[in-house]
Amino acid sequence: MAGMVESDKIDVGFSGKRCIHSRNCVLGDPHVFVPNAPGQWIHPEAASVEKIVAIAESCPSGAITYVRKDGGPQERPPVVNTVRLRENGPLAVHAEIVLDGETFYRATLCRCGASENKPFCDGSHNKSGFTATGEPPLKDTPALETRDGPLKVTPTKDGPLKLEGNLEIVTGTGHTVDRTQRTFLCRCGHSANKPFCDGTHKKIGFVA
């Protein structure tokens, strides 16, 4: 399910393919994003533009987007590109993401290997019993000269996610694990060095 719901001051988009049901939207304002509604569940006219913008930008998967019509600023890429490690869950990316010819700013990418919507998370980690810490050991890495800019994400065939661009890998509590301009992150679910790839995908016959 995907589409754009229009109103006078702001249009709100929703991509069912990208949604991971983090519930930031329905908790943020259940009048705008109505939980369990049988029909139309997005009502942009029910809150201020600023509030809708804040809720949309808190959506980790990027499933909620917006287009302002009131002359206010549209969403911009962050000042610092980050990948946040969700405990026993996906990789939450916030950057000027370039993936499969598209550019967007927020995404949750599968790292359990079980998603049927790869490279995006579809919640399968909950059913598969995937375990991976959100607080791996920290590396002592120098600060990047530039911390933003395009981040190219390439799901390699039967292998890890290749990320190229300025990037900080961050724990669930906000500590920096690594600062890098090129890295390979596990998406088969079996690396002994998560979040990084250690080649295990070859041994287990991971296919993606």
Accessible surface in RSA format (square Angstrom, percent):
REM  Atomic radii and reference values for relative SASA: ProtOr
REM  Chains: A
REM  Algorithm: Lee & Richards
REM  Probe-radius: 1.40
REM  Slices: 20
REM RES _ NUM      All-atoms   Total-Side   Main-Chain    Non-polar    All polar
REM                ABS   REL    ABS   REL    ABS   REL    ABS   REL    ABS   REL
RES MET A   1   160.19  83.0 105.21  69.6  54.98 130.9  90.46  76.9  69.73  92.4
RES ALA A   2    83.71  77.0  48.74  75.2  34.97  79.5  49.62  69.9  34.09  90.3
RES GLY A   3    46.04  56.8   0.00   N/A  46.04  56.8  38.71 106.2   7.33  16.4
RES MET A   4    95.02  49.2  65.86  43.6  29.16  69.4  65.86  56.0  29.16  38.6
RES VAL A   5    31.32  20.6  28.15  25.5   3.17   7.6  31.32  27.2   0.00   0.0
RES GLU A   6   125.79  72.2 101.22  76.6  24.58  58.5  24.14  46.7 101.65  83.0
RES SER A   7    21.16  17.9   7.70  10.3  13.47  31.0  18.56  39.5   2.60   3.6
RES ASP A   8   135.78  95.1 112.66 112.1  23.12  54.7  33.81  79.6 101.97 101.7
RES LYS A   9   131.21  64.0 129.75  79.6   1.47   3.5  72.87  65.6  58.34  62.1
RES ILE A  10     1.71   1.0   1.71   1.3   0.00   0.0   1.71   1.2   0.00   0.0
RES ASP A  11    16.25  11.4  16.25  16.2   0.00   0.0   0.12   0.3  16.13  16.1
RES VAL A  12     0.07   0.0   0.00   0.0   0.07   0.2   0.00   0.0   0.07   0.2
RES GLY A  13     3.30   4.1   0.00   N/A   3.30   4.1   3.30   9.0   0.00   0.0
RES PHE A  14    25.27  12.6  20.15  12.5   5.12  13.3  21.49  13.0   3.77  10.8
RES SER A  15    27.56  23.3  27.21  36.3   0.35   0.8  19.82  42.2   7.75  10.9
RES GLY A  16    27.19  33.5   0.00   N/A  27.19  33.5  10.83  29.7  16.36  36.6
RES LYS A  17   136.25  66.5 120.19  73.7  16.06  38.2  78.01  70.2  58.24  62.0
RES ARG A  18    31.89  13.4  30.48  15.5   1.41   3.4   6.75   9.2  25.13  15.2
RES CYS A  19    26.43  20.0  17.86  19.9   8.57  20.1   1.42   3.6  25.00  27.0
RES ILE A  20    38.99  22.2  20.37  15.2  18.62  44.9  21.99  15.8  17.00  46.1
RES HIS A  21   146.07  79.8 126.59  88.0  19.48  49.8  86.14  88.8  59.93  69.7
RES SER A  22    46.62  39.4  17.81  23.8  28.81  66.4  22.38  47.7  24.24  34.0
RES ARG A  23   125.84  52.8 120.38  61.4   5.46  13.0  47.30  64.6  78.54  47.6
RES ASN A  24    54.82  37.8  46.43  44.9   8.39  20.2  10.43  25.1  44.39  42.9
RES CYS A  25    20.21  15.3  18.98  21.2   1.23   2.9   1.48   3.7  18.73  20.2
RES VAL A  26    18.72  12.3  14.87  13.5   3.84   9.3  14.87  12.9   3.84  10.4
RES LEU A  27   122.59  68.3  96.21  68.8  26.37  66.3  98.61  69.3  23.98  64.5
RES GLY A  28    30.88  38.1   0.00   N/A  30.88  38.1  18.88  51.8  11.99  26.9
RES ASP A  29     9.43   6.6   8.30   8.3   1.13   2.7   1.91   4.5   7.53   7.5
RES PRO A  30    65.39  47.7  60.41  55.1   4.98  18.1  60.42  49.9   4.96  30.9
RES HIS A  31   132.91  72.6 124.61  86.6   8.30  21.2  78.98  81.4  53.93  62.8
RES VAL A  32     0.00   0.0   0.00   0.0   0.00   0.0   0.00   0.0   0.00   0.0
RES PHE A  33     0.00   0.0   0.00   0.0   0.00   0.0   0.00   0.0   0.00   0.0
RES VAL A  34    46.57  30.6  45.36  41.1   1.21   2.9  45.36  39.4   1.21   3.3
RES PRO A  35    54.62  39.8  40.62  37.0  14.00  50.9  44.37  36.6  10.25  63.7
RES ASN A  36   155.54 107.3 110.94 107.2  44.59 107.4  41.85 100.7 113.69 109.9
RES ALA A  37    30.12  27.7   7.29  11.3  22.83  51.9  10.41  14.7  19.70  52.2
RES PRO A  38   148.42 108.2 102.78  93.7  45.64 165.9 115.34  95.2  33.08 205.6
RES GLY A  39    49.62  61.2   0.00   N/A  49.62  61.2  38.11 104.6  11.50  25.8
RES GLN A  40   104.51  58.4  79.61  58.2  24.90  59.3  45.11  96.0  59.39  45.0
RES TRP A  41    38.11  15.3  38.11  18.4   0.00   0.0  34.31  18.3   3.81   6.2
RES ILE A  42     3.42   1.9   2.60   1.9   0.82   2.0   2.60   1.9   0.82   2.2
RES HIS A  43    57.05  31.2  56.70  39.4   0.35   0.9  35.42  36.5  21.63  25.2
RES PRO A  44     3.64   2.6   0.96   0.9   2.68   9.7   0.96   0.8   2.68  16.6
RES GLU A  45   125.47  72.0  91.70  69.4  33.77  80.4  68.13 131.8  57.34  46.8
RES ALA A  46    47.42  43.6  14.93  23.0  32.49  73.9  25.96  36.6  21.47  56.9
RES ALA A  47    28.80  26.5   3.92   6.0  24.89  56.6  17.64  24.8  11.16  29.6
RES SER A  48    62.54  52.8  45.72  61.0  16.83  38.8  47.37 100.9  15.18  21.3
RES VAL A  49    10.58   7.0   7.83   7.1   2.75   6.6   7.83   6.8   2.75   7.5
RES GLU A  50   109.44  62.8 103.32  78.2   6.12  14.6  63.72 123.3  45.71  37.3
RES LYS A  51    92.18  45.0  85.73  52.6   6.45  15.4  51.96  46.8  40.23  42.8
RES ILE A  52     0.07   0.0   0.07   0.0   0.00   0.0   0.07   0.0   0.00   0.0
RES VAL A  53    20.28  13.3  20.28  18.4   0.00   0.0  20.28  17.6   0.00   0.0
RES ALA A  54    63.56  58.4  49.90  77.0  13.65  31.1  57.76  81.3   5.80  15.4
RES ILE A  55    13.54   7.7  10.89   8.1   2.65   6.4  13.15   9.5   0.39   1.0
RES ALA A  56     0.00   0.0   0.00   0.0   0.00   0.0   0.00   0.0   0.00   0.0
RES GLU A  57    71.99  41.3  56.44  42.7  15.55  37.0  13.14  25.4  58.85  48.0
RES SER A  58    53.56  45.3  36.42  48.6  17.14  39.5  42.28  90.0  11.28  15.8
RES CYS A  59     9.36   7.1   9.34  10.4   0.02   0.0   1.61   4.1   7.75   8.4
RES PRO A  60    23.07  16.8  12.68  11.6  10.40  37.8  22.02  18.2   1.06   6.6
RES SER A  61     2.59   2.2   2.32   3.1   0.28   0.6   0.23   0.5   2.36   3.3
RES GLY A  62     4.95   6.1   0.00   N/A   4.95   6.1   2.43   6.7   2.52   5.7
RES ALA A  63     2.30   2.1   1.16   1.8   1.14   2.6   1.16   1.6   1.14   3.0
RES ILE A  64     3.60   2.1   3.60   2.7   0.00   0.0   3.60   2.6   0.00   0.0
RES THR A  65    58.85  41.9  58.85  59.7   0.00   0.0  47.69  64.1  11.17  16.9
RES TYR A  66    16.77   7.8   1.75   1.0  15.03  39.1   0.17   0.1  16.60  20.5
RES VAL A  67    67.83  44.6  67.83  61.4   0.00   0.0  67.83  58.9   0.00   0.0
RES ARG A  68    27.75  11.7  19.07   9.7   8.69  20.7   0.03   0.0  27.72  16.8
RES LYS A  69    99.86  48.7  63.58  39.0  36.28  86.4  57.52  51.8  42.34  45.1
RES ASP A  70    64.76  45.4  25.70  25.6  39.06  92.4  25.18  59.3  39.58  39.5
RES GLY A  71    81.44 100.4   0.00   N/A  81.44 100.4  43.47 119.3  37.97  85.0
RES GLY A  72    18.79  23.2   0.00   N/A  18.79  23.2  11.36  31.2   7.43  16.6
RES PRO A  73    97.44  71.0  83.51  76.1  13.94  50.7  94.90  78.4   2.54  15.8
RES GLN A  74    83.98  47.0  75.09  54.9   8.89  21.2  56.24 119.7  27.74  21.0
RES GLU A  75    29.85  17.1  17.72  13.4  12.13  28.9  10.01  19.4  19.84  16.2
RES ARG A  76   180.74  75.9 167.26  85.3  13.48  32.1  51.23  70.0 129.51  78.5
RES PRO A  77    44.77  32.6  31.24  28.5  13.53  49.2  31.24  25.8  13.53  84.1
RES PRO A  78    20.72  15.1   8.47   7.7  12.25  44.5  18.27  15.1   2.45  15.2
RES VAL A  79   125.24  82.4 118.07 106.9   7.17  17.3 120.30 104.5   4.94  13.4
RES VAL A  80    35.83  23.6  30.65  27.7   5.18  12.5  30.65  26.6   5.18  14.1
RES ASN A  81     0.61   0.4   0.47   0.5   0.14   0.3   0.00   0.0   0.61   0.6
RES THR A  82    14.66  10.4  14.66  14.9   0.00   0.0  11.43  15.4   3.23   4.9
RES VAL A  83     0.09   0.1   0.09   0.1   0.00   0.0   0.09   0.1   0.00   0.0
RES ARG A  84    91.08  38.2  91.08  46.4   0.00   0.0  20.01  27.4  71.06  43.1
RES LEU A  85     0.09   0.1   0.09   0.1   0.00   0.0   0.09   0.1   0.00   0.0
RES ARG A  86    88.42  37.1  86.80  44.2   1.62   3.9  32.97  45.1  55.46  33.6
RES GLU A  87   108.39  62.2  85.70  64.8  22.70  54.0  48.44  93.7  59.95  48.9
RES ASN A  88    60.60  41.8  57.66  55.7   2.94   7.1  12.73  30.6  47.87  46.3
RES GLY A  89     2.73   3.4   0.00   N/A   2.73   3.4   2.73   7.5   0.00   0.0
RES PRO A  90     8.86   6.5   7.69   7.0   1.17   4.3   8.74   7.2   0.12   0.7
RES LEU A  91     1.28   0.7   1.28   0.9   0.00   0.0   1.28   0.9   0.00   0.0
RES ALA A  92     7.77   7.1   6.02   9.3   1.75   4.0   6.40   9.0   1.37   3.6
RES VAL A  93     3.28   2.2   0.79   0.7   2.49   6.0   1.04   0.9   2.23   6.1
RES HIS A  94    67.51  36.9  67.51  46.9   0.00   0.0  43.62  45.0  23.89  27.8
RES ALA A  95     0.00   0.0   0.00   0.0   0.00   0.0   0.00   0.0   0.00   0.0
RES GLU A  96    46.80  26.9  46.80  35.4   0.00   0.0   3.70   7.2  43.10  35.2
RES ILE A  97     0.67   0.4   0.67   0.5   0.00   0.0   0.67   0.5   0.00   0.0
RES VAL A  98    45.89  30.2  45.17  40.9   0.72   1.7  45.17  39.2   0.72   2.0
RES LEU A  99     4.54   2.5   2.67   1.9   1.86   4.7   3.60   2.5   0.94   2.5
RES ASP A 100   119.66  83.8  79.06  78.7  40.60  96.0  37.51  88.3  82.15  81.9
RES GLY A 101    80.89  99.8   0.00   N/A  80.89  99.8  38.88 106.7  42.01  94.1
RES GLU A 102   111.18  63.8 107.04  81.0   4.13   9.8  33.33  64.5  77.85  63.6
RES THR A 103    80.98  57.6  49.65  50.3  31.33  74.7  29.28  39.3  51.70  78.2
RES PHE A 104    31.10  15.6  26.17  16.2   4.93  12.8  31.10  18.9   0.00   0.0
RES TYR A 105    56.67  26.5  53.36  30.4   3.31   8.6  20.32  15.3  36.35  44.8
RES ARG A 106    12.45   5.2  10.83   5.5   1.62   3.8   7.39  10.1   5.06   3.1
RES ALA A 107     0.08   0.1   0.08   0.1   0.00   0.0   0.08   0.1   0.00   0.0
RES THR A 108     2.33   1.7   1.60   1.6   0.73   1.7   0.28   0.4   2.05   3.1
RES LEU A 109     1.19   0.7   1.19   0.8   0.00   0.0   1.19   0.8   0.00   0.0
RES CYS A 110     5.29   4.0   3.30   3.7   1.99   4.7   3.39   8.6   1.90   2.1
RES ARG A 111     4.90   2.1   3.13   1.6   1.77   4.2   2.78   3.8   2.12   1.3
RES CYS A 112    17.01  12.9   4.16   4.6  12.85  30.2   1.18   3.0  15.84  17.1
RES GLY A 113    16.86  20.8   0.00   N/A  16.86  20.8   3.57   9.8  13.29  29.8
RES ALA A 114    41.51  38.2  23.41  36.1  18.10  41.2  31.55  44.4   9.96  26.4
RES SER A 115     1.75   1.5   0.92   1.2   0.83   1.9   0.92   2.0   0.83   1.2
RES GLU A 116   168.50  96.7 129.01  97.6  39.49  94.0  50.10  96.9 118.41  96.7
RES ASN A 117    27.87  19.2  24.45  23.6   3.42   8.2  15.88  38.2  11.99  11.6
RES LYS A 118    69.01  33.7  41.57  25.5  27.44  65.3  18.50  16.7  50.51  53.8
RES PRO A 119    16.35  11.9  14.92  13.6   1.43   5.2  15.97  13.2   0.38   2.4
RES PHE A 120    21.11  10.6  21.11  13.1   0.00   0.0  21.11  12.8   0.00   0.0
RES CYS A 121     3.17   2.4   2.13   2.4   1.04   2.5   0.62   1.6   2.55   2.8
RES ASP A 122    55.24  38.7  29.09  29.0  26.15  61.8  19.85  46.7  35.39  35.3
RES GLY A 123    14.97  18.5   0.00   N/A  14.97  18.5  13.12  36.0   1.85   4.1
RES SER A 124    14.72  12.4  13.56  18.1   1.16   2.7   5.25  11.2   9.47  13.3
RES HIS A 125    28.93  15.8  26.10  18.1   2.83   7.2   9.73  10.0  19.19  22.3
RES ASN A 126   114.45  78.9  83.47  80.7  30.99  74.6  29.13  70.1  85.32  82.5
RES LYS A 127   178.52  87.1 141.26  86.7  37.26  88.7 108.92  98.0  69.60  74.1
RES SER A 128    65.05  55.0  24.69  32.9  40.36  93.0  35.44  75.5  29.61  41.5
RES GLY A 129    56.69  69.9   0.00   N/A  56.69  69.9  38.22 104.9  18.47  41.4
RES PHE A 130    21.18  10.6   8.05   5.0  13.13  34.2  15.77   9.6   5.41  15.5
RES THR A 131    99.58  70.8  89.43  90.7  10.15  24.2  58.23  78.2  41.35  62.5
RES ALA A 132     8.76   8.1   0.00   0.0   8.76  19.9   7.96  11.2   0.80   2.1
RES THR A 133    61.88  44.0  52.13  52.9   9.75  23.2  44.42  59.7  17.47  26.4
RES GLY A 134     1.33   1.6   0.00   N/A   1.33   1.6   1.33   3.6   0.00   0.0
RES GLU A 135    78.61  45.1  59.18  44.8  19.44  46.3  45.98  88.9  32.63  26.6
RES PRO A 136     7.45   5.4   3.60   3.3   3.86  14.0   4.33   3.6   3.12  19.4
RES PRO A 137   119.76  87.3 102.30  93.3  17.46  63.5 114.44  94.5   5.32  33.1
RES LEU A 138    98.97  55.1  69.41  49.7  29.56  74.3  69.51  48.8  29.47  79.3
RES LYS A 139   101.71  49.6  89.24  54.8  12.47  29.7  59.78  53.8  41.93  44.7
RES ASP A 140   154.09 107.9 116.13 115.6  37.95  89.7  43.13 101.5 110.96 110.7
RES THR A 141    27.52  19.6  19.95  20.2   7.57  18.0  20.73  27.8   6.79  10.3
RES PRO A 142   114.23  83.3  98.77  90.0  15.46  56.2 111.07  91.7   3.16  19.6
RES ALA A 143    84.74  77.9  58.64  90.5  26.10  59.4  58.86  82.9  25.88  68.6
RES LEU A 144    29.05  16.2  18.22  13.0  10.83  27.2  20.41  14.3   8.64  23.2
RES GLU A 145   187.16 107.5 142.96 108.2  44.21 105.3  62.14 120.2 125.02 102.1
RES THR A 146    71.95  51.2  66.81  67.7   5.15  12.3  40.80  54.8  31.15  47.1
RES ARG A 147   107.44  45.1 102.49  52.2   4.95  11.8  28.02  38.3  79.42  48.1
RES ASP A 148    58.27  40.8  58.02  57.7   0.25   0.6   6.30  14.8  51.97  51.8
RES GLY A 149    22.27  27.5   0.00   N/A  22.27  27.5  19.16  52.6   3.11   7.0
RES PRO A 150    84.46  61.6  76.44  69.7   8.02  29.1  76.44  63.1   8.02  49.8
RES LEU A 151     0.12   0.1   0.12   0.1   0.00   0.0   0.12   0.1   0.00   0.0
RES LYS A 152   112.86  55.1 112.40  69.0   0.45   1.1  57.42  51.7  55.44  59.0
RES VAL A 153     2.64   1.7   0.00   0.0   2.64   6.4   0.00   0.0   2.64   7.2
RES THR A 154    42.88  30.5  41.77  42.3   1.11   2.6  40.70  54.7   2.18   3.3
RES PRO A 155    35.10  25.6  18.85  17.2  16.25  59.1  18.85  15.6  16.25 101.0
RES THR A 156    35.18  25.0  30.23  30.6   4.95  11.8  34.61  46.5   0.56   0.9
RES LYS A 157   171.80  83.8 142.74  87.6  29.06  69.2 110.68  99.6  61.12  65.1
RES ASP A 158    44.62  31.3  41.56  41.4   3.05   7.2  14.67  34.5  29.94  29.9
RES GLY A 159     2.86   3.5   0.00   N/A   2.86   3.5   2.86   7.8   0.00   0.0
RES PRO A 160    14.27  10.4  12.76  11.6   1.51   5.5  14.08  11.6   0.19   1.2
RES LEU A 161     0.42   0.2   0.42   0.3   0.00   0.0   0.42   0.3   0.00   0.0
RES LYS A 162    49.35  24.1  49.35  30.3   0.00   0.0   5.11   4.6  44.24  47.1
RES LEU A 163     2.31   1.3   1.19   0.8   1.13   2.8   1.21   0.9   1.10   3.0
RES GLU A 164    52.39  30.1  48.48  36.7   3.91   9.3  17.99  34.8  34.40  28.1
RES GLY A 165    20.13  24.8   0.00   N/A  20.13  24.8  17.49  48.0   2.64   5.9
RES ASN A 166    20.55  14.2  19.75  19.1   0.79   1.9   0.00   0.0  20.55  19.9
RES LEU A 167     1.42   0.8   1.12   0.8   0.31   0.8   1.40   1.0   0.03   0.1
RES GLU A 168     7.70   4.4   7.70   5.8   0.00   0.0   0.60   1.2   7.09   5.8
RES ILE A 169     0.00   0.0   0.00   0.0   0.00   0.0   0.00   0.0   0.00   0.0
RES VAL A 170     7.56   5.0   7.56   6.8   0.00   0.0   7.56   6.6   0.00   0.0
RES THR A 171     0.53   0.4   0.53   0.5   0.00   0.0   0.53   0.7   0.00   0.0
RES GLY A 172    45.04  55.5   0.00   N/A  45.04  55.5  16.29  44.7  28.75  64.4
RES THR A 173   101.65  72.3  68.50  69.4  33.15  79.0  74.70 100.3  26.94  40.7
RES GLY A 174    41.22  50.8   0.00   N/A  41.22  50.8  16.16  44.3  25.06  56.1
RES HIS A 175   101.32  55.4  97.81  68.0   3.51   9.0  58.91  60.7  42.41  49.3
RES THR A 176    29.33  20.9  18.81  19.1  10.52  25.1   5.14   6.9  24.19  36.6
RES VAL A 177     1.17   0.8   1.16   1.0   0.01   0.0   1.17   1.0   0.00   0.0
RES ASP A 178    11.53   8.1  11.53  11.5   0.00   0.0   0.00   0.0  11.53  11.5
RES ARG A 179    70.64  29.7  58.14  29.6  12.51  29.8   0.78   1.1  69.86  42.3
RES THR A 180    20.72  14.7  15.13  15.3   5.59  13.3   9.86  13.2  10.86  16.4
RES GLN A 181   115.10  64.4 104.44  76.3  10.66  25.4  23.12  49.2  91.98  69.8
RES ARG A 182   141.75  59.5 122.68  62.5  19.07  45.4  46.49  63.5  95.25  57.7
RES THR A 183    13.02   9.3   8.20   8.3   4.83  11.5   6.33   8.5   6.69  10.1
RES PHE A 184    71.23  35.6  66.01  40.9   5.22  13.6  66.01  40.0   5.22  14.9
RES LEU A 185     0.45   0.2   0.45   0.3   0.00   0.0   0.45   0.3   0.00   0.0
RES CYS A 186     5.63   4.3   3.31   3.7   2.32   5.4   3.31   8.4   2.32   2.5
RES ARG A 187    10.65   4.5   9.25   4.7   1.40   3.3   2.98   4.1   7.67   4.6
RES CYS A 188     8.43   6.4   3.83   4.3   4.60  10.8   0.90   2.3   7.52   8.1
RES GLY A 189    10.01  12.3   0.00   N/A  10.01  12.3   0.80   2.2   9.21  20.6
RES HIS A 190   107.11  58.5  90.40  62.8  16.71  42.7  48.41  49.9  58.70  68.3
RES SER A 191     2.58   2.2   1.39   1.9   1.19   2.8   1.39   3.0   1.19   1.7
RES ALA A 192   101.28  93.1  58.44  90.2  42.84  97.5  69.78  98.3  31.49  83.4
RES ASN A 193    83.47  57.6  79.54  76.9   3.93   9.5  18.48  44.5  64.98  62.8
RES LYS A 194    50.00  24.4  36.61  22.5  13.39  31.9  13.10  11.8  36.91  39.3
RES PRO A 195     2.54   1.9   1.56   1.4   0.98   3.6   2.21   1.8   0.34   2.1
RES PHE A 196    23.60  11.8  23.60  14.6   0.00   0.0  23.60  14.3   0.00   0.0
RES CYS A 197    34.62  26.2  13.66  15.2  20.96  49.3   1.92   4.9  32.69  35.3
RES ASP A 198    64.08  44.9  29.10  29.0  34.98  82.7  30.04  70.7  34.04  33.9
RES GLY A 199    21.55  26.6   0.00   N/A  21.55  26.6  17.62  48.4   3.92   8.8
RES THR A 200    20.71  14.7  19.87  20.1   0.84   2.0  14.13  19.0   6.58   9.9
RES HIS A 201    20.91  11.4  19.89  13.8   1.02   2.6   9.91  10.2  10.99  12.8
RES LYS A 202   164.97  80.5 136.78  83.9  28.18  67.1  89.12  80.2  75.85  80.8
RES LYS A 203   175.25  85.5 134.35  82.4  40.90  97.4  99.05  89.1  76.21  81.2
RES ILE A 204    79.67  45.3  44.06  32.8  35.61  85.8  52.74  38.0  26.92  73.1
RES GLY A 205    50.59  62.4   0.00   N/A  50.59  62.4  35.24  96.7  15.35  34.4
RES PHE A 206    20.64  10.3  10.20   6.3  10.44  27.2  15.92   9.7   4.71  13.5
RES VAL A 207   115.51  76.0  98.67  89.3  16.84  40.6  98.67  85.7  16.84  45.7
RES ALA A 208    42.93  39.5   1.15   1.8  41.78  95.0  38.45  54.1   4.48  11.9
END  Absolute sums over single chains surface
CHAIN  1 A    10547.8       7885.3       2662.5       5708.1       4839.8
END  Absolute sums over all chains
TOTAL         10547.8       7885.3       2662.5       5708.1       4839.8
